[in-house]
Amino acid sequence: MRTRTFIITLLVLLFAFSAFSQPGMEPGPKNDRRVRERIQSMKIWKLTETLELTEEQSARFFPRFREFEKEIKGIEDKIHENIEALREVVKAGNDDKIDELIARHEKLTQSMHDKNKELINNSTDILSKNQQAKLVIFQHRFPKRMREIINEMKGGYGPRPPRGERGGKRGGF
């Protein structure tokens, strides 16, 4: 069973990142959408495996999870828009809107935390305590691992060193 799951996960990974190695696959909305869909598929497979979900649990959990993902995407889009607005205000030297944009950012970030908490609280009738803990860990680790894999596929530098070992200055805006 574990071998079959591993093979399926490996295949999904290969398909998910084949777009990066294909010639003529320039970045763009169409290709970005495809890559996001493949990553989402991989996320579902990996989450199913990590949580060791039964078929019944999967049938009940994933509709809630998809709704959660949709809401999170909406909040992430708003955060991105707000950050871009903040960048423009800083660039223009307009201090009048900074407090408002920072407050909005904090509110949106809090919304993200609240949605994550809501997902856990709303899954208590489906997931065991152990599975809930694994979900929290998965939600924390998955985005980081995906960035590492994407960097490796693009010929990047792989995993980043821990914060204290990075050295150098961070880029500006």
Contact map, one row per residue, 1 for C-alpha under 8 A:
11111000000000000000000000000000000000000000000000000000000000000000000000000000000000000000000000000000000000000000000000000000000000000000000000000000000000000000000000000
11111100000000000000000000000000000000000000000000000000000000000000000000000000000000000000000000000000000000000000000000000000000000000000000000000000000000000000000000000
11111110000000000000000000000000000000000000000000000000000000000000000000000000000000000000000000000000000000000000000000000000000000000000000000000000000000000000000000000
11111111000000000000000000000000000000000000000000000000000000000000000000000000000000000000000000000000000000000000000000000000000000000000000000000000000000000000000000000
11111111100000000000000000000000000000000000000010000000000000000000000000000000000000000000000000000000000000000000000000000000000000000000000000000000000000000000000000000
01111111110000000000000000000000000000000000000000000000000000000000000000000000000000000000000000000000000000000000000000000000000000000000000000000000000000000000000000000
00111111111000000000000000000000000000000000000000000000000000000000000000000000000000000000000000000000000000000000000000000000000000000000000000000000000000000000000000000
00011111111100000000000000000000000000000000000000000000000000000000000000000000000000000000000000000000000000000000000000000000000000000000000000000000000000000000000000000
00001111111110000000000000000000000000000100110000000000000000000000000000000000000000000000000000000000000000000000000000000000000000000000000000000000000000000000000000000
00000111111111000000000000000000000000000000000000000000000000000000000000000000000000000000000000000000000000000000000000000000000000000000000000000000000000000000000000000
00000011111111100000000000000000000000000000000000000000000000000000000000000000000000000000000000000000000000000000000000000000000000000000000000000000000000000000000000000
00000001111111110000000000000000000001001100000000000000000000000000000000000000000000000000000000000000000000000000000000000000000000000000000000000000000000000000000000000
00000000111111111000000000000000000000100100000000000000000000000000000000000000000000000000000000000000000000000000000000000000000000000000000000000000000000000000000000000
00000000011111111100000000000000000000000000000000000000000000000000000000000000000000000000000000000000000000000000000000000000000000000000000000000000000000000000000000000
00000000001111111110000000000000000001000000000000000000000000000000000000000000000000000000000000000000000000000000000000000000000000000000000000000000000000000000000000000
00000000000111111110000000000000001001100100000000000000000000000000000000000000000000000000000000000000000000000000000000000000000000000000000000000000000000000000000000000
00000000000011111111100000000000001001000000000000000000000000000000000000000000000000000000000000000000000000000000000000000000000000000000000000000100100000000000000000000
00000000000001111111110000000000000000000000000000000000000000000000000000000000000000000000000000000000000000000000000000000000000000000000000000000000000000000000000000000
00000000000000111111110010000010001000000000000000000000000000000000000000000000000000000000000000000000000000000000000000000000000000000000000000000000000000000000000000000
00000000000000001111110010000000000000000000000000000000000000000000000000000000000000000000000000000000000000000000000000000000000000000000000000000000110000000000000000000
00000000000000001111111000000000000000000000000000000000000000000000000000000000000000000000000000000000000000000000000000000000000000000000000000000000110000000000000000000
00000000000000000111111110000000000000000000000000000000000000000000000000000000000000000000000000000000000000000000000000000000000000000000000000000000000000000000000000000
00000000000000000000111110000000000000000000000000000000000000000000000000000000000000000000000000000000000000000000000000000000000000000000000000000000000000000000000000000
00000000000000000000011111000000000000000000000000000000000000000000000000000000000000000000000000000000000000000000000000000000000000000000000000000000000000000000000000000
00000000000000000011011111100010000000000000000000000000000000000000000000000000000000000000000000000000000000000000000000000000000000000000000000000000000000000000000000000
00000000000000000000000111110010000000000000000000000000000000000000000000000000000000000000000000000000000000000000000000000000000000000000000000000000000000000000000000000
00000000000000000000000011111011000000000000000000000000000000000000000000000000000000000000000000000000000000000000000000000000000000000000000000000000000000000000000000000
00000000000000000000000001111111000000000000000000000000000000000000000000000000000000000000000000000000000000000000000000000000000000000000000000000000000000000000000000000
00000000000000000000000000111111100000000000000000000000000000000000000000000000000000000000000000000000000000000000000000000000000000000000000000000000000000000000000000000
00000000000000000000000000011111110000000000000000000000000000000000000000000000000000000000000000000000000000000000000000000000000000000000000000000000000000000000000000000
00000000000000000010000011111111111000000000000000000000000000000000000000000000000000000000000000000000000000000000000000000000000000000000000000000000000000000000000000000
00000000000000000000000000111111111100000000000000000000000000000000000000000000000000000000000000000000000000000000000000000000000000000000000000000000000000000000000000000
00000000000000000000000000001111111110000000000000000000000000000000000000000000000000000000000000000000000000000000000000000000000000000000000000000000000000000000000000000
00000000000000000000000000000111111111000000000000000000000000000000000000000000000000000000000000000000000000000000000000000000000000000000000000000000000000000000000000000
00000000000000011010000000000011111111100000000000000000000000000000000000000000000000000000000000000000000000000000000000000000000000000000000000000000000000000000000000000
00000000000000000000000000000001111111110000000000000000000000000000000000000000000000000000000000000000000000000000000000000000000000000000000000000000000000000000000000000
00000000000000000000000000000000111111111000000000000000000000000000000000000000000000000000000000000000000000000000000000000000000000000000000000000000000000000000000000000
00000000000100111000000000000000011111111100000000000000000000000000000000000000000000000000000000000000000000000000000000000000000000000000000000000000000000000000000000000
00000000000010010000000000000000001111111110000000000000000000000000000000000000000000000000000000000000000000000000000000000000000000000000000000000000000000000000000000000
00000000000000000000000000000000000111111111000000000000000000000000000000000000000000000000000000000000000000000000000000000000000000000000000000000000000000000000000000000
00000000000100000000000000000000000011111111100000000000000000000000000000000000000000000000000000000000000000000000000000000000000000000000000000000000000000000000000000000
00000000100110010000000000000000000001111111110000000000000000000000000000000000000000000000000000000000000000000000000000000000000000000000000000000000000000000000000000000
00000000000000000000000000000000000000111111111000000000000000000000000000000000000000000000000000000000000000000000000000000000000000000000010000000000000000000000000000000
00000000000000000000000000000000000000011111111100000000000000000000000000000000000000000000000000000000000000000000000000000000000000000000000000000000000000000000000000000
00000000100000000000000000000000000000001111111110000000000000000000000000000000000000000000000000000000000000000000000000000000000000000000000000000000000000000000000000000
00000000100000000000000000000000000000000111111111000000000000000000000000000000000000000000000000000000000000000000000000000000000000000000000000000000000000000000000000000
00000000000000000000000000000000000000000011111111100000000000000000000000000000000000000000000000000000000000000000000000000000000000100100000000000000000000000000000000000
00000000000000000000000000000000000000000001111111111000010000000000000000000000000000000000000000000000000000000000000000000000000000000000000000000000000000000000000000000
00001000000000000000000000000000000000000000111111111000000000000000000000000000000000000000000000000000000000000000000000000000000000000000000000000000000000000000000000000
00000000000000000000000000000000000000000000011111110000000000000000000000000000000000000000000000000000000000000000000000000000000001000100000000000000000000000000000000000
00000000000000000000000000000000000000000000001111111000000000000000000000000000000000000000000000000000000000000000000000000000001001100000000000000000000000000000000000000
00000000000000000000000000000000000000000000000111111100000000000000000000000000000000000000000000000000000000000000000000000000001000000000000000000000000000000000000000000
00000000000000000000000000000000000000000000000110111111110000000000000000000000000000000000000000000000000000000000000000000000000000000000000000000000000000000000000000000
00000000000000000000000000000000000000000000000000011111110000000000000000000000000000000000000000000000000000000000000000000000000000000000000000000000000000000000000000000
00000000000000000000000000000000000000000000000000001111111000000000000000000000000000000000000000000000000000000000000000000000000000000000000000000000000000000000000000000
00000000000000000000000000000000000000000000000000001111111100000000000000000000000000000000000000000000000000000000000000000000000000000000000000000000000000000000000000000
00000000000000000000000000000000000000000000000000001111111110000000000000000000000000000000000000000000000000000000000000000110000000000000000000000000000000000000000000000
00000000000000000000000000000000000000000000000100001111111111000000000000000000000000000000000000000000000000000000000000000000000000000000000000000000000000000000000000000
00000000000000000000000000000000000000000000000000000011111111100000000000000000000000000000000000000000000000000000000000000000000000000000000000000000000000000000000000000
00000000000000000000000000000000000000000000000000000001111111110000000000000000000000000000000000000000000000000000000000000100000000000000000000000000000000000000000000000
00000000000000000000000000000000000000000000000000000000111111111000000000000000000000000000000000000000000000000000000000100100000000000000000000000000000000000000000000000
00000000000000000000000000000000000000000000000000000000011111111100000000000000000000000000000000000000000000000000000000000000000000000000000000000000000000000000000000000
00000000000000000000000000000000000000000000000000000000001111111110000000000000000000000000000000000000000000000000000000000000000000000000000000000000000000000000000000000
00000000000000000000000000000000000000000000000000000000000111111111000000000000000000000000000000000000000000000000001000000000000000000000000000000000000000000000000000000
00000000000000000000000000000000000000000000000000000000000011111111100000000000000000000000000000000000000000000000001000000000000000000000000000000000000000000000000000000
00000000000000000000000000000000000000000000000000000000000001111111110000000000000000000000000000000000000000000000000000000000000000000000000000000000000000000000000000000
00000000000000000000000000000000000000000000000000000000000000111111111000000000000000000000000000000000000000000000000000000000000000000000000000000000000000000000000000000
00000000000000000000000000000000000000000000000000000000000000011111111100000000000000000000000000000000000000000010001000000000000000000000000000000000000000000000000000000
00000000000000000000000000000000000000000000000000000000000000001111111110000000000000000000000000000000000000000000000000000000000000000000000000000000000000000000000000000
00000000000000000000000000000000000000000000000000000000000000000111111111000000000000000000000000000000000000000000000000000000000000000000000000000000000000000000000000000
00000000000000000000000000000000000000000000000000000000000000000011111111100000000000000000000000000000000000000000000000000000000000000000000000000000000000000000000000000
00000000000000000000000000000000000000000000000000000000000000000001111111110000000000000000000000000000000000010010000000000000000000000000000000000000000000000000000000000
00000000000000000000000000000000000000000000000000000000000000000000111111111000000000000000000000000000000000000000000000000000000000000000000000000000000000000000000000000
00000000000000000000000000000000000000000000000000000000000000000000011111111100000000000000000000000000000000000000000000000000000000000000000000000000000000000000000000000
00000000000000000000000000000000000000000000000000000000000000000000001111111110000000000000000000000000000100110000000000000000000000000000000000000000000000000000000000000
00000000000000000000000000000000000000000000000000000000000000000000000111111111000000000000000000000000000000000000000000000000000000000000000000000000000000000000000000000
00000000000000000000000000000000000000000000000000000000000000000000000011111111100000000000000000000000000000000000000000000000000000000000000000000000000000000000000000000
00000000000000000000000000000000000000000000000000000000000000000000000001111111110000000000000000000000000100000000000000000000000000000000000000000000000000000000000000000
00000000000000000000000000000000000000000000000000000000000000000000000000111111111000000000000000000000100110000000000000000000000000000000000000000000000000000000000000000
00000000000000000000000000000000000000000000000000000000000000000000000000011111111100000000000000000000000000000000000000000000000000000000000000000000000000000000000000000
00000000000000000000000000000000000000000000000000000000000000000000000000001111111110000000000000000000000000000000000000000000000000000000000000000000000000000000000000000
00000000000000000000000000000000000000000000000000000000000000000000000000000111111111000000000000001001100000000000000000000000000000000000000000000000000000000000000000000
00000000000000000000000000000000000000000000000000000000000000000000000000000011111111100000000000000000100000000000000000000000000000000000000000000000000000000000000000000
00000000000000000000000000000000000000000000000000000000000000000000000000000001111111110000000000000000000000000000000000000000000000000000000000000000000000000000000000000
00000000000000000000000000000000000000000000000000000000000000000000000000000000111111111000000000001000000000000000000000000000000000000000000000000000000000000000000000000
00000000000000000000000000000000000000000000000000000000000000000000000000000000011111111100000001001100000000000000000000000000000000000000000000000000000000000000000000000
00000000000000000000000000000000000000000000000000000000000000000000000000000000001111111110000000000000000000000000000000000000000000000000000000000000000000000000000000001
00000000000000000000000000000000000000000000000000000000000000000000000000000000000111111111000000000000000000000000000000000000000000000000000000000000000000000000000000000
00000000000000000000000000000000000000000000000000000000000000000000000000000000000011111111111011000000000000000000000000000000000000000000000000000000000000000000000000000
00000000000000000000000000000000000000000000000000000000000000000000000000000000000001111111111001000000000000000000000000000000000000000000000000000000000000000000000000000
00000000000000000000000000000000000000000000000000000000000000000000000000000000000000111111110000000000000000000000000000000000000000000000000000000000000000000000000000000
00000000000000000000000000000000000000000000000000000000000000000000000000000000000000011111110000000000000000000000000000000000000000000000000000000000000000000000000000000
00000000000000000000000000000000000000000000000000000000000000000000000000000000000000001111111000000000000000000000000000000000000000000000000000000000000000000000000000000
00000000000000000000000000000000000000000000000000000000000000000000000000000000000000001111111111000000000000000000000000000000000000000000000000000000000000000000000000000
00000000000000000000000000000000000000000000000000000000000000000000000000000000000000001100111111100000000000000000000000000000000000000000000000000000000000000000000000000
00000000000000000000000000000000000000000000000000000000000000000000000000000000000000000000011111100000000000000000000000000000000000000000000000000000000000000000000000000
00000000000000000000000000000000000000000000000000000000000000000000000000000000000000001000011111111000000000000000000000000000000000000000000000000000000000000000000000000
00000000000000000000000000000000000000000000000000000000000000000000000000000000000001001100011111111100000000000000000000000000000000000000000000000000000000000000000000000
00000000000000000000000000000000000000000000000000000000000000000000000000000000000000000000001111111110000000000000000000000000000000000000000000000000000000000000000000000
00000000000000000000000000000000000000000000000000000000000000000000000000000000000000000000000011111111000000000000000000000000000000000000000000000000000000000000000000000
00000000000000000000000000000000000000000000000000000000000000000000000000000000010011000000000011111111100000000000000000000000000000000000000000000000000000000000000000000
00000000000000000000000000000000000000000000000000000000000000000000000000000000000001000000000001111111110000000000000000000000000000000000000000000000000000000000000000000
00000000000000000000000000000000000000000000000000000000000000000000000000000000000000000000000000111111111000000000000000000000000000000000000000000000000000000000000000000
00000000000000000000000000000000000000000000000000000000000000000000000000000000010000000000000000011111111100000000000000000000000000000000000000000000000000000000000000000
00000000000000000000000000000000000000000000000000000000000000000000000000000010011000000000000000001111111110000000000000000000000000000000000000000000000000000000000000000
00000000000000000000000000000000000000000000000000000000000000000000000000000000000000000000000000000111111111000000000000000000000000000000000000000000000000000000000000000
00000000000000000000000000000000000000000000000000000000000000000000000000000000000000000000000000000011111111100000000000000000000000000000000000000000000000000000000000000
00000000000000000000000000000000000000000000000000000000000000000000000000100110000000000000000000000001111111110000000000000000000000000000000000000000000000000000000000000
00000000000000000000000000000000000000000000000000000000000000000000000000000010000000000000000000000000111111111000000000000000000000000000000000000000000000000000000000000
00000000000000000000000000000000000000000000000000000000000000000000000000000000000000000000000000000000011111111100000000000000000000000000000000000000000000000000000000000
00000000000000000000000000000000000000000000000000000000000000000000000000100000000000000000000000000000001111111110000000000000000000000000000000000000000000000000000000000
00000000000000000000000000000000000000000000000000000000000000000000000100100000000000000000000000000000000111111111000000000000000000000000000000000000000000000000000000000
00000000000000000000000000000000000000000000000000000000000000000000000000000000000000000000000000000000000011111111100000000000000000000000000000000000000000000000000000000
00000000000000000000000000000000000000000000000000000000000000000000000000000000000000000000000000000000000001111111110000000000000000000000000000000000000000000000000000000
00000000000000000000000000000000000000000000000000000000000000000001000100000000000000000000000000000000000000111111111000000000000000000000000000000000000000000000000000000
00000000000000000000000000000000000000000000000000000000000000000000000000000000000000000000000000000000000000011111111100000000000000000000000000000000000000000000000000000
00000000000000000000000000000000000000000000000000000000000000000000000000000000000000000000000000000000000000001111111110000000000000000000000000000000000000000000000000000
00000000000000000000000000000000000000000000000000000000000000000000000000000000000000000000000000000000000000000111111111000000000000000000000000000000000000000000000000000
00000000000000000000000000000000000000000000000000000000000000011001000000000000000000000000000000000000000000000011111111100000000000000000000000000000000000000000000000000
00000000000000000000000000000000000000000000000000000000000000000000000000000000000000000000000000000000000000000001111111110000000100110000000000000000000000000000000000000
00000000000000000000000000000000000000000000000000000000000000000000000000000000000000000000000000000000000000000000111111110000000000000000000000000000000000000000000000000
00000000000000000000000000000000000000000000000000000000000000000000000000000000000000000000000000000000000000000000011111111000000000000000000000000000000000000000000000000
00000000000000000000000000000000000000000000000000000000000010000000000000000000000000000000000000000000000000000000001111111110000100000000000000000000000000000000000000000
00000000000000000000000000000000000000000000000000000000000000000000000000000000000000000000000000000000000000000000000111111111100100000000000000000000000000000000000000000
00000000000000000000000000000000000000000000000000000000000000000000000000000000000000000000000000000000000000000000000001111110000000000000000000000000000000000000000000000
00000000000000000000000000000000000000000000000000000000100110000000000000000000000000000000000000000000000000000000000000111111000000000000000000000000000000000000000000000
00000000000000000000000000000000000000000000000000000000100000000000000000000000000000000000000000000000000000000000000000111111111100000000000000000000000000000000000000000
00000000000000000000000000000000000000000000000000000000000000000000000000000000000000000000000000000000000000000000000000010111111100000000000000000000000000000000000000000
00000000000000000000000000000000000000000000000000000000000000000000000000000000000000000000000000000000000000000000000000010011111110000000000000000000000000000000000000000
00000000000000000000000000000000000000000000000000000000000000000000000000000000000000000000000000000000000000000000000000000011111111000000000000000000000000000000000000000
00000000000000000000000000000000000000000000000000110000000000000000000000000000000000000000000000000000000000000000000000000011111111100000000000000000000000000000000000000
00000000000000000000000000000000000000000000000000000000000000000000000000000000000000000000000000000000000000000000000100110011111111110000000000000000000000000000000000000
00000000000000000000000000000000000000000000000000000000000000000000000000000000000000000000000000000000000000000000000000000000111111111000000000000000000000000000000000000
00000000000000000000000000000000000000000000000001100000000000000000000000000000000000000000000000000000000000000000000000000000011111111100000000000000000000000000000000000
00000000000000000000000000000000000000000000001000100000000000000000000000000000000000000000000000000000000000000000000100000000001111111110000000000000000000000000000000000
00000000000000000000000000000000000000000000000000000000000000000000000000000000000000000000000000000000000000000000000100000000000111111111000000000000000000000000000000000
00000000000000000000000000000000000000000000000000000000000000000000000000000000000000000000000000000000000000000000000000000000000011111111100000000000000000000000000000000
00000000000000000000000000000000000000000000001001000000000000000000000000000000000000000000000000000000000000000000000000000000000001111111110000000000000000000000000000000
00000000000000000000000000000000000000000000000000000000000000000000000000000000000000000000000000000000000000000000000000000000000000111111111000000000000000000000000000000
00000000000000000000000000000000000000000000000000000000000000000000000000000000000000000000000000000000000000000000000000000000000000011111111100000000000000000000000000000
00000000000000000000000000000000000000000000000000000000000000000000000000000000000000000000000000000000000000000000000000000000000000001111111110000000000000000000000000000
00000000000000000000000000000000000000000010000000000000000000000000000000000000000000000000000000000000000000000000000000000000000000000111111111000000000000000000000000000
00000000000000000000000000000000000000000000000000000000000000000000000000000000000000000000000000000000000000000000000000000000000000000011111111100000000000000000000000000
00000000000000000000000000000000000000000000000000000000000000000000000000000000000000000000000000000000000000000000000000000000000000000001111111110000000000000000000000000
00000000000000000000000000000000000000000000000000000000000000000000000000000000000000000000000000000000000000000000000000000000000000000000111111111000000000000000000000000
00000000000000000000000000000000000000000000000000000000000000000000000000000000000000000000000000000000000000000000000000000000000000000000011111111100000000000000000000000
00000000000000000000000000000000000000000000000000000000000000000000000000000000000000000000000000000000000000000000000000000000000000000000001111111110000000000000000000000
00000000000000000000000000000000000000000000000000000000000000000000000000000000000000000000000000000000000000000000000000000000000000000000000111111111000001100000000000000
00000000000000000000000000000000000000000000000000000000000000000000000000000000000000000000000000000000000000000000000000000000000000000000000011111111100001000000000000000
00000000000000001000000000000000000000000000000000000000000000000000000000000000000000000000000000000000000000000000000000000000000000000000000001111111110000000000000000000
00000000000000000000000000000000000000000000000000000000000000000000000000000000000000000000000000000000000000000000000000000000000000000000000000111111111111000000000000000
00000000000000000000000000000000000000000000000000000000000000000000000000000000000000000000000000000000000000000000000000000000000000000000000000011111111111000000000000000
00000000000000001001100000000000000000000000000000000000000000000000000000000000000000000000000000000000000000000000000000000000000000000000000000001111111100000000000000000
00000000000000000001100000000000000000000000000000000000000000000000000000000000000000000000000000000000000000000000000000000000000000000000000000000111111100000000000000000
00000000000000000000000000000000000000000000000000000000000000000000000000000000000000000000000000000000000000000000000000000000000000000000000000000011111110000000000000000
00000000000000000000000000000000000000000000000000000000000000000000000000000000000000000000000000000000000000000000000000000000000000000000000000000011111111000000000000000
00000000000000000000000000000000000000000000000000000000000000000000000000000000000000000000000000000000000000000000000000000000000000000000000000000011001111110000000000000
00000000000000000000000000000000000000000000000000000000000000000000000000000000000000000000000000000000000000000000000000000000000000000000000000011011000111110000000000000
00000000000000000000000000000000000000000000000000000000000000000000000000000000000000000000000000000000000000000000000000000000000000000000000000010000000011111000000000000
00000000000000000000000000000000000000000000000000000000000000000000000000000000000000000000000000000000000000000000000000000000000000000000000000000000000011111100010000000
00000000000000000000000000000000000000000000000000000000000000000000000000000000000000000000000000000000000000000000000000000000000000000000000000000000000000111110110000000
00000000000000000000000000000000000000000000000000000000000000000000000000000000000000000000000000000000000000000000000000000000000000000000000000000000000000011111110000000
00000000000000000000000000000000000000000000000000000000000000000000000000000000000000000000000000000000000000000000000000000000000000000000000000000000000000001111110000000
00000000000000000000000000000000000000000000000000000000000000000000000000000000000000000000000000000000000000000000000000000000000000000000000000000000000000000111111000000
00000000000000000000000000000000000000000000000000000000000000000000000000000000000000000000000000000000000000000000000000000000000000000000000000000000000000001111111000000
00000000000000000000000000000000000000000000000000000000000000000000000000000000000000000000000000000000000000000000000000000000000000000000000000000000000000011111111100000
00000000000000000000000000000000000000000000000000000000000000000000000000000000000000000000000000000000000000000000000000000000000000000000000000000000000000000001111110000
00000000000000000000000000000000000000000000000000000000000000000000000000000000000000000000000000000000000000000000000000000000000000000000000000000000000000000000011111000
00000000000000000000000000000000000000000000000000000000000000000000000000000000000000000000000000000000000000000000000000000000000000000000000000000000000000000000001111100
00000000000000000000000000000000000000000000000000000000000000000000000000000000000000000000000000000000000000000000000000000000000000000000000000000000000000000000000111110
00000000000000000000000000000000000000000000000000000000000000000000000000000000000000000000000000000000000000000000000000000000000000000000000000000000000000000000000011111
00000000000000000000000000000000000000000000000000000000000000000000000000000000000000000000000000000000000000000000000000000000000000000000000000000000000000000000000001111
00000000000000000000000000000000000000000000000000000000000000000000000000000000000000100000000000000000000000000000000000000000000000000000000000000000000000000000000000111
